[in-house]
Structure formats: structure tokens, C-alpha cells
Amino acid sequence: MEISEPDYRFTLANERTFLAWQRTSLGLLAASVAVLQFLPGDTHPAVRYGVGGLLGALSVATAVGGLMRWRSNDDAIRHDQPLPRPRLIAYVASALAVIGVIAVILVLVPEFGGR
């Protein structure tokens, strides 16, 4: 199958989406550092490192997943094929929901948060 040069608007849109994934990854990494550095000192270390580690791992997964998604979309665009279905969105949303539930528990149940 011959590779054609697609309309530049499609490749630029794909690039903007990739950069949005990278911004999301950077935000998650900043949140991980914030959890590790700025949670109150009496917070249990398992909570601090658990939530910080989850956010850090999600940051890495988002960065790598965004790159993989950009590549697969670019290949599909250049070969005039349908775009692959994105699974990464569901994974990130699920992980953020779990982290959100943990955050709510930490606020509502003081013995877990250390206050």
C-alpha cells in the first residue's frame, strides 16, 4: 500500500492531541510531586507514597500512551485507514476516578489521612 502525504491539517490536529496528552502527563507528574512534598507531615507514609506513586505511574502511562496513540493515528492517516479506537482514555479516566475516591476517603476519614 502506498503512503501518501495527508492534508497537513490532519497531521497538525494529531500533533495537537499528542501535545495535550503530554500536558496531561506533566500535570499528573506535578500532582505526584505535590502529594509527596506537601501532604501534612502526620500523613501516613503509605498514603503519601501510594497516592504519589499512583499519580507518577499514571503520568508515565499517559506520556507513553500518548506517543503510541500519536504514532498509530499518524500511520492510519498516512495510509488512509480508519483511526484506531482509543483505549487509553478509558484507562486514564478509571485511574483518575480511583485516585479521586482515595482523596475523598482521606478527607472524610481522618485516621487514614493522619489528622
Secondary structure, 3 states (H helix, E strand, C coil): CCCCCCCHHHHHHHHHHHHHHHHHHHHHHHHHHHHHHHCCCCCCHHHHHHHHHHHHHHHHHHHHHHHHHHHHHHHHHHCCCCCCCCCHHHHHHHHHHHHHHHHHHHHHCHHHHCC
